Each structure stands twice: as structure tokens, then as C-alpha cells.
Amino acid sequence: MKVRRLSFFIVWLAFILYAFVLAPNGNQGYLNQLITMNDPDPLLLTVFSLLGVFPTAFAILLLNEDDSRVPAWPFVLGSFMLGAFALMPYFFISRAESTRTLRTPIWIGKSLDSILFKALLFTGTVALIVSGLTQGSASLYGQAFRQSQFVHVMTIDFLVLTGISMFVIYWRERKHGRFNQMYWLGCVPVVGFLAYLLIKEGSH
């Protein structure tokens, strides 16, 4: 546990330093295009949108496993705005308490974990990714990544969240006494995590 907490703390700190010290400091208006929907590139819009899907996926899993000394919901809620910056502290602050009951209200847990909600989220995410990859411009995205601090950090955040999803799958499987290799599903950004949520056994 100490290794896990220390590792998350180091990665979180390194991410913050990278974002503010090493990332490009330019601002070419990409964020404004995305927020106002002023003809943004479809690939940029896809990655930006997936950063909203990721926190939803983490909410489905973490809120249904929320028996730690520290509640998960503030970190999950913060991740909708700050992504991995807000989510990672949960993994180096929280400590499991086997005697604690889940703090998430049953109706919220069941709503998030419903097969219909997860299927719609999975289908919409796949459609979003296909649209971005087929209609977006990889060269424009690469240019934005090199020039814009926002796009650069957004992309790194997306990759870090992908890594966290692998860990969360591994953590849940171990917590429930299963030692399979399903965490590799997390290697497929967002879609793999959502696929795991669809096929996992039970919510508790």
C-alpha cells in the first residue's frame, strides 16, 4: 500500500510540474473553440469530450466501492473539471477500512451501475471516437499539441487517466479476490474501461 500511495504522489507531483514548467506556454484559442463549439477540429473535440467520459466511468466504479476512510466523491467530482490532477490524490490519501460500509446512497450506485446506462455510455463513446478518427485531422492535432499548453496538458491528462483506469481495474479485481489479467482492458483508452464495467461481475 505504501508503494502505491508513494507512486501516485510522485506521478501527481511530476504531472503538476510538467504542466506548469515543461508544457508549451502558447495559447492559440483551442480552448475557446471547444467551449463555444466554434468549428473545433473533430479529433480535438473527441479527446476533450472523452475527458468527460473518463470521470463518469471512474464514478461508476469508485462510488460503488467507496468504503475508504476518505470519501471518493469529491475527487470524482473534481475530475470532471481537473481530470487526473483531482483524481490522483484519492489514491495516495485513501486507506481501506474493511469495517466501513459503502457511503454511496444505494439509488445512486444502482443508477450508475445499471446495464442500460453503461451500454449507452459505451455506445456513445465508440461513436464519438469513430467520428473523431475519421473526420479529424491528426496533423492539426499534432500542431496544437506542440503549440498549445491546453491541448498539450489535455493530451497528457488523457494518457494518465488511461493508466489510472488500468490500475483501478487491477485494484478492484484484487479487492474481490480475483487475480485475472483484466486490467489490460484499460490499455484501450476509455473504451476498454467501459467494456470492463459492462462485463464485470456484480457491483459489490
Rosetta constraint file for C-alpha pairs under 8 A:
AtomPair CA 1 CA 5 HARMONIC 6.20 0.50
AtomPair CA 2 CA 6 HARMONIC 6.00 0.50
AtomPair CA 3 CA 7 HARMONIC 5.93 0.50
AtomPair CA 4 CA 8 HARMONIC 6.22 0.50
AtomPair CA 4 CA 91 HARMONIC 7.69 0.50
AtomPair CA 4 CA 92 HARMONIC 7.08 0.50
AtomPair CA 5 CA 9 HARMONIC 6.19 0.50
AtomPair CA 5 CA 91 HARMONIC 6.19 0.50
AtomPair CA 5 CA 92 HARMONIC 3.92 0.50
AtomPair CA 5 CA 93 HARMONIC 7.18 0.50
AtomPair CA 6 CA 10 HARMONIC 6.18 0.50
AtomPair CA 6 CA 92 HARMONIC 6.67 0.50
AtomPair CA 7 CA 11 HARMONIC 6.20 0.50
AtomPair CA 8 CA 12 HARMONIC 5.93 0.50
AtomPair CA 8 CA 88 HARMONIC 6.41 0.50
AtomPair CA 8 CA 89 HARMONIC 7.37 0.50
AtomPair CA 8 CA 91 HARMONIC 6.52 0.50
AtomPair CA 8 CA 92 HARMONIC 5.85 0.50
AtomPair CA 9 CA 13 HARMONIC 6.09 0.50
AtomPair CA 9 CA 88 HARMONIC 7.61 0.50
AtomPair CA 9 CA 89 HARMONIC 6.98 0.50
AtomPair CA 9 CA 92 HARMONIC 6.02 0.50
AtomPair CA 10 CA 14 HARMONIC 6.03 0.50
AtomPair CA 11 CA 15 HARMONIC 5.99 0.50
AtomPair CA 12 CA 16 HARMONIC 6.35 0.50
AtomPair CA 12 CA 84 HARMONIC 7.96 0.50
AtomPair CA 12 CA 85 HARMONIC 6.73 0.50
AtomPair CA 12 CA 88 HARMONIC 6.32 0.50
AtomPair CA 12 CA 89 HARMONIC 7.37 0.50
AtomPair CA 13 CA 17 HARMONIC 6.28 0.50
AtomPair CA 14 CA 18 HARMONIC 5.98 0.50
AtomPair CA 15 CA 19 HARMONIC 6.05 0.50
AtomPair CA 15 CA 85 HARMONIC 7.75 0.50
AtomPair CA 16 CA 20 HARMONIC 6.36 0.50
AtomPair CA 16 CA 85 HARMONIC 7.42 0.50
AtomPair CA 17 CA 21 HARMONIC 5.64 0.50
AtomPair CA 17 CA 22 HARMONIC 7.35 0.50
AtomPair CA 18 CA 22 HARMONIC 4.84 0.50
AtomPair CA 18 CA 23 HARMONIC 6.03 0.50
AtomPair CA 19 CA 23 HARMONIC 5.21 0.50
AtomPair CA 19 CA 149 HARMONIC 7.78 0.50
AtomPair CA 19 CA 153 HARMONIC 5.97 0.50
AtomPair CA 23 CA 149 HARMONIC 5.84 0.50
AtomPair CA 23 CA 152 HARMONIC 6.64 0.50
AtomPair CA 23 CA 153 HARMONIC 6.98 0.50
AtomPair CA 24 CA 146 HARMONIC 6.72 0.50
AtomPair CA 24 CA 147 HARMONIC 5.93 0.50
AtomPair CA 24 CA 148 HARMONIC 5.97 0.50
AtomPair CA 24 CA 149 HARMONIC 4.81 0.50
AtomPair CA 24 CA 152 HARMONIC 7.18 0.50
AtomPair CA 25 CA 147 HARMONIC 7.52 0.50
AtomPair CA 25 CA 148 HARMONIC 6.55 0.50
AtomPair CA 25 CA 149 HARMONIC 5.06 0.50
AtomPair CA 26 CA 147 HARMONIC 5.60 0.50
AtomPair CA 26 CA 148 HARMONIC 4.79 0.50
AtomPair CA 26 CA 149 HARMONIC 5.64 0.50
AtomPair CA 27 CA 147 HARMONIC 7.35 0.50
AtomPair CA 27 CA 148 HARMONIC 5.04 0.50
AtomPair CA 27 CA 149 HARMONIC 6.35 0.50
AtomPair CA 27 CA 150 HARMONIC 7.21 0.50
AtomPair CA 28 CA 144 HARMONIC 7.99 0.50
AtomPair CA 28 CA 147 HARMONIC 7.49 0.50
AtomPair CA 28 CA 148 HARMONIC 6.10 0.50
AtomPair CA 29 CA 33 HARMONIC 6.33 0.50
AtomPair CA 30 CA 34 HARMONIC 6.29 0.50
AtomPair CA 30 CA 40 HARMONIC 7.48 0.50
AtomPair CA 30 CA 144 HARMONIC 7.84 0.50
AtomPair CA 30 CA 148 HARMONIC 7.60 0.50
AtomPair CA 30 CA 150 HARMONIC 7.61 0.50
AtomPair CA 30 CA 151 HARMONIC 7.37 0.50
AtomPair CA 31 CA 35 HARMONIC 6.15 0.50
AtomPair CA 31 CA 150 HARMONIC 6.87 0.50
AtomPair CA 31 CA 151 HARMONIC 7.89 0.50
AtomPair CA 32 CA 36 HARMONIC 5.92 0.50
AtomPair CA 32 CA 37 HARMONIC 7.92 0.50
AtomPair CA 32 CA 38 HARMONIC 7.75 0.50
AtomPair CA 33 CA 37 HARMONIC 5.40 0.50
AtomPair CA 33 CA 38 HARMONIC 4.71 0.50
AtomPair CA 33 CA 39 HARMONIC 6.62 0.50
AtomPair CA 33 CA 40 HARMONIC 5.44 0.50
AtomPair CA 34 CA 38 HARMONIC 6.73 0.50
AtomPair CA 34 CA 39 HARMONIC 7.95 0.50
AtomPair CA 34 CA 40 HARMONIC 5.76 0.50
AtomPair CA 34 CA 45 HARMONIC 6.43 0.50
AtomPair CA 34 CA 48 HARMONIC 7.79 0.50
AtomPair CA 40 CA 44 HARMONIC 6.89 0.50
AtomPair CA 40 CA 45 HARMONIC 6.37 0.50
AtomPair CA 41 CA 45 HARMONIC 6.19 0.50
AtomPair CA 41 CA 136 HARMONIC 5.78 0.50
AtomPair CA 41 CA 137 HARMONIC 6.96 0.50
AtomPair CA 41 CA 140 HARMONIC 7.82 0.50
AtomPair CA 41 CA 141 HARMONIC 7.95 0.50
AtomPair CA 42 CA 46 HARMONIC 6.02 0.50
AtomPair CA 42 CA 131 HARMONIC 7.23 0.50
AtomPair CA 42 CA 132 HARMONIC 4.91 0.50
AtomPair CA 42 CA 133 HARMONIC 7.90 0.50
AtomPair CA 42 CA 135 HARMONIC 6.08 0.50
AtomPair CA 42 CA 136 HARMONIC 4.53 0.50
AtomPair CA 42 CA 137 HARMONIC 7.57 0.50
AtomPair CA 43 CA 47 HARMONIC 6.43 0.50
AtomPair CA 43 CA 131 HARMONIC 7.96 0.50
AtomPair CA 43 CA 132 HARMONIC 4.28 0.50
AtomPair CA 43 CA 133 HARMONIC 6.19 0.50
AtomPair CA 43 CA 135 HARMONIC 7.22 0.50
AtomPair CA 43 CA 136 HARMONIC 4.33 0.50
AtomPair CA 43 CA 137 HARMONIC 6.42 0.50
AtomPair CA 43 CA 138 HARMONIC 7.37 0.50
AtomPair CA 43 CA 141 HARMONIC 7.04 0.50
AtomPair CA 44 CA 48 HARMONIC 6.15 0.50
AtomPair CA 44 CA 132 HARMONIC 7.68 0.50
AtomPair CA 44 CA 136 HARMONIC 7.49 0.50
AtomPair CA 44 CA 141 HARMONIC 6.45 0.50
AtomPair CA 45 CA 49 HARMONIC 5.97 0.50
AtomPair CA 45 CA 132 HARMONIC 7.39 0.50
AtomPair CA 46 CA 50 HARMONIC 6.07 0.50
AtomPair CA 46 CA 128 HARMONIC 6.24 0.50
AtomPair CA 46 CA 129 HARMONIC 6.27 0.50
AtomPair CA 46 CA 131 HARMONIC 7.92 0.50
AtomPair CA 46 CA 132 HARMONIC 5.42 0.50
AtomPair CA 47 CA 51 HARMONIC 6.43 0.50
AtomPair CA 47 CA 154 HARMONIC 8.00 0.50
AtomPair CA 47 CA 155 HARMONIC 7.48 0.50
AtomPair CA 47 CA 158 HARMONIC 7.55 0.50
AtomPair CA 48 CA 52 HARMONIC 7.30 0.50
AtomPair CA 48 CA 154 HARMONIC 7.35 0.50
AtomPair CA 49 CA 53 HARMONIC 6.71 0.50
AtomPair CA 50 CA 54 HARMONIC 6.08 0.50
AtomPair CA 50 CA 125 HARMONIC 7.53 0.50
AtomPair CA 50 CA 190 HARMONIC 7.37 0.50
AtomPair CA 51 CA 55 HARMONIC 7.02 0.50
AtomPair CA 51 CA 80 HARMONIC 7.42 0.50
AtomPair CA 51 CA 83 HARMONIC 6.89 0.50
AtomPair CA 51 CA 158 HARMONIC 6.59 0.50
AtomPair CA 52 CA 56 HARMONIC 6.74 0.50
AtomPair CA 52 CA 80 HARMONIC 5.87 0.50
AtomPair CA 53 CA 57 HARMONIC 6.32 0.50
AtomPair CA 53 CA 121 HARMONIC 7.94 0.50
AtomPair CA 53 CA 125 HARMONIC 7.63 0.50
AtomPair CA 53 CA 190 HARMONIC 7.48 0.50
AtomPair CA 54 CA 58 HARMONIC 6.31 0.50
AtomPair CA 54 CA 161 HARMONIC 7.32 0.50
AtomPair CA 54 CA 190 HARMONIC 6.21 0.50
AtomPair CA 55 CA 59 HARMONIC 6.01 0.50
AtomPair CA 55 CA 76 HARMONIC 6.27 0.50
AtomPair CA 55 CA 77 HARMONIC 7.71 0.50
AtomPair CA 55 CA 79 HARMONIC 5.87 0.50
AtomPair CA 55 CA 80 HARMONIC 5.74 0.50
AtomPair CA 55 CA 83 HARMONIC 7.30 0.50
AtomPair CA 56 CA 60 HARMONIC 6.34 0.50
AtomPair CA 57 CA 61 HARMONIC 6.65 0.50
AtomPair CA 57 CA 193 HARMONIC 7.31 0.50
AtomPair CA 57 CA 194 HARMONIC 6.56 0.50
AtomPair CA 57 CA 197 HARMONIC 7.92 0.50
AtomPair CA 58 CA 62 HARMONIC 5.72 0.50
AtomPair CA 58 CA 63 HARMONIC 7.92 0.50
AtomPair CA 58 CA 76 HARMONIC 6.96 0.50
AtomPair CA 58 CA 165 HARMONIC 7.77 0.50
AtomPair CA 59 CA 63 HARMONIC 5.44 0.50
AtomPair CA 59 CA 64 HARMONIC 7.90 0.50
AtomPair CA 59 CA 73 HARMONIC 7.69 0.50
AtomPair CA 59 CA 76 HARMONIC 6.01 0.50
AtomPair CA 59 CA 112 HARMONIC 7.70 0.50
AtomPair CA 60 CA 64 HARMONIC 6.48 0.50
AtomPair CA 60 CA 109 HARMONIC 7.39 0.50
AtomPair CA 60 CA 112 HARMONIC 5.26 0.50
AtomPair CA 60 CA 113 HARMONIC 5.94 0.50
AtomPair CA 60 CA 197 HARMONIC 7.95 0.50
AtomPair CA 61 CA 65 HARMONIC 6.46 0.50
AtomPair CA 61 CA 113 HARMONIC 7.94 0.50
AtomPair CA 61 CA 197 HARMONIC 7.47 0.50
AtomPair CA 61 CA 203 HARMONIC 7.92 0.50
AtomPair CA 62 CA 66 HARMONIC 5.86 0.50
AtomPair CA 62 CA 72 HARMONIC 6.67 0.50
AtomPair CA 63 CA 72 HARMONIC 6.46 0.50
AtomPair CA 63 CA 73 HARMONIC 6.70 0.50
AtomPair CA 63 CA 104 HARMONIC 6.03 0.50
AtomPair CA 63 CA 109 HARMONIC 6.75 0.50
AtomPair CA 64 CA 102 HARMONIC 7.35 0.50
AtomPair CA 64 CA 104 HARMONIC 6.76 0.50
AtomPair CA 64 CA 109 HARMONIC 5.61 0.50
AtomPair CA 64 CA 113 HARMONIC 7.96 0.50
AtomPair CA 64 CA 203 HARMONIC 6.46 0.50
AtomPair CA 64 CA 204 HARMONIC 6.99 0.50
AtomPair CA 65 CA 102 HARMONIC 6.72 0.50
AtomPair CA 65 CA 203 HARMONIC 7.93 0.50
AtomPair CA 65 CA 204 HARMONIC 6.95 0.50
AtomPair CA 66 CA 71 HARMONIC 6.52 0.50
AtomPair CA 66 CA 72 HARMONIC 6.11 0.50
AtomPair CA 66 CA 102 HARMONIC 5.33 0.50
AtomPair CA 66 CA 103 HARMONIC 6.20 0.50
AtomPair CA 66 CA 104 HARMONIC 6.71 0.50
AtomPair CA 67 CA 71 HARMONIC 7.60 0.50
AtomPair CA 67 CA 96 HARMONIC 6.49 0.50
AtomPair CA 67 CA 97 HARMONIC 6.36 0.50
AtomPair CA 67 CA 98 HARMONIC 7.45 0.50
AtomPair CA 67 CA 100 HARMONIC 5.58 0.50
AtomPair CA 67 CA 101 HARMONIC 5.80 0.50
AtomPair CA 67 CA 102 HARMONIC 4.81 0.50
AtomPair CA 67 CA 103 HARMONIC 6.62 0.50
AtomPair CA 68 CA 72 HARMONIC 7.76 0.50
AtomPair CA 68 CA 94 HARMONIC 5.90 0.50
AtomPair CA 68 CA 95 HARMONIC 5.37 0.50
AtomPair CA 68 CA 96 HARMONIC 4.39 0.50
AtomPair CA 68 CA 97 HARMONIC 5.52 0.50
AtomPair CA 68 CA 100 HARMONIC 7.35 0.50
AtomPair CA 69 CA 94 HARMONIC 6.10 0.50
AtomPair CA 69 CA 95 HARMONIC 5.62 0.50
AtomPair CA 69 CA 96 HARMONIC 6.25 0.50
AtomPair CA 69 CA 97 HARMONIC 6.18 0.50
AtomPair CA 69 CA 100 HARMONIC 7.93 0.50
AtomPair CA 70 CA 90 HARMONIC 7.75 0.50
AtomPair CA 70 CA 93 HARMONIC 7.28 0.50
AtomPair CA 70 CA 94 HARMONIC 5.21 0.50
AtomPair CA 70 CA 95 HARMONIC 7.08 0.50
AtomPair CA 71 CA 94 HARMONIC 7.91 0.50
AtomPair CA 71 CA 103 HARMONIC 7.73 0.50
AtomPair CA 72 CA 76 HARMONIC 6.23 0.50
AtomPair CA 72 CA 90 HARMONIC 6.79 0.50
AtomPair CA 73 CA 77 HARMONIC 5.89 0.50
AtomPair CA 74 CA 78 HARMONIC 6.02 0.50
AtomPair CA 75 CA 79 HARMONIC 6.15 0.50
AtomPair CA 75 CA 86 HARMONIC 5.59 0.50
AtomPair CA 75 CA 87 HARMONIC 5.05 0.50
AtomPair CA 75 CA 89 HARMONIC 7.60 0.50
AtomPair CA 75 CA 90 HARMONIC 6.28 0.50
AtomPair CA 76 CA 80 HARMONIC 7.07 0.50
AtomPair CA 76 CA 86 HARMONIC 7.55 0.50
AtomPair CA 76 CA 87 HARMONIC 6.14 0.50
AtomPair CA 77 CA 81 HARMONIC 7.73 0.50
AtomPair CA 78 CA 82 HARMONIC 5.97 0.50
AtomPair CA 78 CA 83 HARMONIC 7.20 0.50
AtomPair CA 78 CA 86 HARMONIC 5.34 0.50
AtomPair CA 78 CA 87 HARMONIC 7.06 0.50
AtomPair CA 79 CA 83 HARMONIC 4.00 0.50
AtomPair CA 79 CA 84 HARMONIC 6.23 0.50
AtomPair CA 79 CA 85 HARMONIC 7.17 0.50
AtomPair CA 79 CA 86 HARMONIC 5.05 0.50
AtomPair CA 79 CA 87 HARMONIC 5.48 0.50
AtomPair CA 82 CA 86 HARMONIC 5.53 0.50
AtomPair CA 83 CA 87 HARMONIC 6.43 0.50
AtomPair CA 83 CA 157 HARMONIC 6.56 0.50
AtomPair CA 83 CA 161 HARMONIC 7.53 0.50
AtomPair CA 84 CA 88 HARMONIC 5.60 0.50
AtomPair CA 84 CA 157 HARMONIC 6.01 0.50
AtomPair CA 84 CA 160 HARMONIC 6.68 0.50
AtomPair CA 84 CA 161 HARMONIC 5.94 0.50
AtomPair CA 85 CA 89 HARMONIC 7.61 0.50
AtomPair CA 86 CA 90 HARMONIC 7.94 0.50
AtomPair CA 87 CA 91 HARMONIC 7.66 0.50
AtomPair CA 88 CA 92 HARMONIC 7.14 0.50
AtomPair CA 89 CA 93 HARMONIC 5.93 0.50
AtomPair CA 90 CA 94 HARMONIC 5.56 0.50
AtomPair CA 104 CA 108 HARMONIC 6.84 0.50
AtomPair CA 104 CA 109 HARMONIC 6.41 0.50
AtomPair CA 105 CA 109 HARMONIC 6.37 0.50
AtomPair CA 106 CA 110 HARMONIC 6.07 0.50
AtomPair CA 107 CA 111 HARMONIC 6.03 0.50
AtomPair CA 108 CA 112 HARMONIC 6.19 0.50
AtomPair CA 109 CA 113 HARMONIC 6.02 0.50
AtomPair CA 110 CA 114 HARMONIC 5.84 0.50
AtomPair CA 111 CA 117 HARMONIC 7.52 0.50
AtomPair CA 112 CA 117 HARMONIC 6.74 0.50
AtomPair CA 112 CA 118 HARMONIC 7.58 0.50
AtomPair CA 113 CA 117 HARMONIC 7.23 0.50
AtomPair CA 113 CA 118 HARMONIC 6.92 0.50
AtomPair CA 113 CA 203 HARMONIC 7.06 0.50
AtomPair CA 114 CA 118 HARMONIC 6.40 0.50
AtomPair CA 115 CA 119 HARMONIC 5.92 0.50
AtomPair CA 115 CA 198 HARMONIC 6.84 0.50
AtomPair CA 116 CA 120 HARMONIC 6.12 0.50
AtomPair CA 117 CA 121 HARMONIC 6.14 0.50
AtomPair CA 118 CA 122 HARMONIC 6.03 0.50
AtomPair CA 118 CA 194 HARMONIC 7.24 0.50
AtomPair CA 118 CA 197 HARMONIC 7.32 0.50
AtomPair CA 118 CA 198 HARMONIC 6.41 0.50
AtomPair CA 119 CA 123 HARMONIC 6.07 0.50
AtomPair CA 119 CA 198 HARMONIC 7.11 0.50
AtomPair CA 120 CA 124 HARMONIC 5.98 0.50
AtomPair CA 121 CA 125 HARMONIC 6.02 0.50
AtomPair CA 121 CA 194 HARMONIC 7.84 0.50
AtomPair CA 122 CA 126 HARMONIC 6.25 0.50
AtomPair CA 122 CA 191 HARMONIC 6.71 0.50
AtomPair CA 122 CA 194 HARMONIC 5.96 0.50
AtomPair CA 122 CA 195 HARMONIC 7.23 0.50
AtomPair CA 123 CA 127 HARMONIC 6.27 0.50
AtomPair CA 124 CA 128 HARMONIC 6.08 0.50
AtomPair CA 125 CA 129 HARMONIC 6.18 0.50
AtomPair CA 125 CA 190 HARMONIC 7.90 0.50
AtomPair CA 125 CA 191 HARMONIC 7.02 0.50
AtomPair CA 126 CA 130 HARMONIC 6.16 0.50
AtomPair CA 126 CA 191 HARMONIC 6.92 0.50
AtomPair CA 127 CA 131 HARMONIC 6.12 0.50
AtomPair CA 128 CA 132 HARMONIC 6.20 0.50
AtomPair CA 129 CA 133 HARMONIC 6.09 0.50
AtomPair CA 130 CA 134 HARMONIC 6.03 0.50
AtomPair CA 131 CA 135 HARMONIC 5.78 0.50
AtomPair CA 131 CA 136 HARMONIC 7.60 0.50
AtomPair CA 132 CA 136 HARMONIC 5.07 0.50
AtomPair CA 133 CA 137 HARMONIC 7.85 0.50
AtomPair CA 137 CA 141 HARMONIC 6.25 0.50
AtomPair CA 138 CA 142 HARMONIC 6.08 0.50
AtomPair CA 139 CA 143 HARMONIC 6.20 0.50
AtomPair CA 140 CA 144 HARMONIC 6.19 0.50
AtomPair CA 141 CA 145 HARMONIC 6.05 0.50
AtomPair CA 142 CA 146 HARMONIC 6.31 0.50
AtomPair CA 143 CA 147 HARMONIC 6.21 0.50
AtomPair CA 144 CA 148 HARMONIC 5.36 0.50
AtomPair CA 144 CA 151 HARMONIC 6.16 0.50
AtomPair CA 144 CA 152 HARMONIC 7.39 0.50
AtomPair CA 145 CA 149 HARMONIC 7.52 0.50
AtomPair CA 145 CA 151 HARMONIC 5.31 0.50
AtomPair CA 145 CA 152 HARMONIC 4.56 0.50
AtomPair CA 145 CA 155 HARMONIC 7.60 0.50
AtomPair CA 146 CA 152 HARMONIC 6.78 0.50
AtomPair CA 147 CA 152 HARMONIC 7.78 0.50
AtomPair CA 148 CA 152 HARMONIC 6.01 0.50
AtomPair CA 149 CA 153 HARMONIC 6.00 0.50
AtomPair CA 150 CA 154 HARMONIC 5.88 0.50
AtomPair CA 151 CA 155 HARMONIC 6.05 0.50
AtomPair CA 152 CA 156 HARMONIC 6.42 0.50
AtomPair CA 153 CA 157 HARMONIC 5.93 0.50
AtomPair CA 154 CA 158 HARMONIC 6.21 0.50
AtomPair CA 155 CA 159 HARMONIC 6.45 0.50
AtomPair CA 156 CA 160 HARMONIC 6.16 0.50
AtomPair CA 157 CA 161 HARMONIC 6.11 0.50
AtomPair CA 158 CA 162 HARMONIC 6.31 0.50
AtomPair CA 159 CA 163 HARMONIC 6.44 0.50
AtomPair CA 159 CA 189 HARMONIC 7.87 0.50
AtomPair CA 160 CA 164 HARMONIC 6.25 0.50
AtomPair CA 161 CA 165 HARMONIC 6.12 0.50
AtomPair CA 162 CA 166 HARMONIC 6.64 0.50
AtomPair CA 162 CA 186 HARMONIC 6.34 0.50
AtomPair CA 162 CA 187 HARMONIC 6.63 0.50
AtomPair CA 162 CA 188 HARMONIC 7.64 0.50
AtomPair CA 162 CA 189 HARMONIC 5.41 0.50
AtomPair CA 162 CA 190 HARMONIC 6.89 0.50
AtomPair CA 163 CA 167 HARMONIC 6.61 0.50
AtomPair CA 163 CA 186 HARMONIC 7.14 0.50
AtomPair CA 163 CA 187 HARMONIC 7.26 0.50
AtomPair CA 164 CA 168 HARMONIC 6.12 0.50
AtomPair CA 165 CA 169 HARMONIC 6.22 0.50
AtomPair CA 165 CA 183 HARMONIC 7.96 0.50
AtomPair CA 165 CA 186 HARMONIC 5.39 0.50
AtomPair CA 165 CA 193 HARMONIC 6.33 0.50
AtomPair CA 166 CA 170 HARMONIC 6.31 0.50
AtomPair CA 166 CA 183 HARMONIC 4.94 0.50
AtomPair CA 166 CA 184 HARMONIC 6.42 0.50
AtomPair CA 166 CA 185 HARMONIC 7.10 0.50
AtomPair CA 166 CA 186 HARMONIC 4.32 0.50
AtomPair CA 166 CA 187 HARMONIC 6.57 0.50
AtomPair CA 166 CA 193 HARMONIC 7.72 0.50
AtomPair CA 167 CA 171 HARMONIC 5.93 0.50
AtomPair CA 167 CA 183 HARMONIC 6.85 0.50
AtomPair CA 168 CA 172 HARMONIC 6.07 0.50
AtomPair CA 168 CA 183 HARMONIC 7.82 0.50
AtomPair CA 169 CA 173 HARMONIC 6.21 0.50
AtomPair CA 169 CA 182 HARMONIC 6.98 0.50
AtomPair CA 169 CA 183 HARMONIC 5.00 0.50
AtomPair CA 169 CA 186 HARMONIC 7.31 0.50
AtomPair CA 169 CA 193 HARMONIC 7.78 0.50
AtomPair CA 169 CA 196 HARMONIC 7.77 0.50
AtomPair CA 170 CA 174 HARMONIC 6.21 0.50
AtomPair CA 170 CA 181 HARMONIC 7.71 0.50
AtomPair CA 170 CA 182 HARMONIC 7.11 0.50
AtomPair CA 170 CA 183 HARMONIC 4.99 0.50
AtomPair CA 171 CA 175 HARMONIC 6.03 0.50
AtomPair CA 172 CA 176 HARMONIC 6.31 0.50
AtomPair CA 173 CA 177 HARMONIC 6.37 0.50
AtomPair CA 173 CA 178 HARMONIC 4.99 0.50
AtomPair CA 173 CA 179 HARMONIC 6.47 0.50
AtomPair CA 173 CA 180 HARMONIC 7.39 0.50
AtomPair CA 174 CA 178 HARMONIC 5.25 0.50
AtomPair CA 174 CA 179 HARMONIC 5.93 0.50
AtomPair CA 182 CA 196 HARMONIC 7.59 0.50
AtomPair CA 183 CA 187 HARMONIC 7.79 0.50
AtomPair CA 184 CA 188 HARMONIC 7.93 0.50
AtomPair CA 185 CA 192 HARMONIC 4.61 0.50
AtomPair CA 185 CA 193 HARMONIC 6.20 0.50
AtomPair CA 185 CA 195 HARMONIC 7.59 0.50
AtomPair CA 185 CA 196 HARMONIC 6.76 0.50
AtomPair CA 186 CA 190 HARMONIC 7.30 0.50
AtomPair CA 186 CA 192 HARMONIC 5.03 0.50
AtomPair CA 186 CA 193 HARMONIC 5.07 0.50
AtomPair CA 187 CA 192 HARMONIC 6.72 0.50
AtomPair CA 188 CA 192 HARMONIC 4.68 0.50
AtomPair CA 188 CA 193 HARMONIC 7.37 0.50
AtomPair CA 189 CA 193 HARMONIC 7.12 0.50
AtomPair CA 190 CA 194 HARMONIC 6.15 0.50
AtomPair CA 191 CA 195 HARMONIC 6.00 0.50
AtomPair CA 192 CA 196 HARMONIC 6.26 0.50
AtomPair CA 193 CA 197 HARMONIC 6.40 0.50
AtomPair CA 194 CA 198 HARMONIC 6.30 0.50
AtomPair CA 195 CA 199 HARMONIC 6.38 0.50
AtomPair CA 196 CA 200 HARMONIC 5.68 0.50
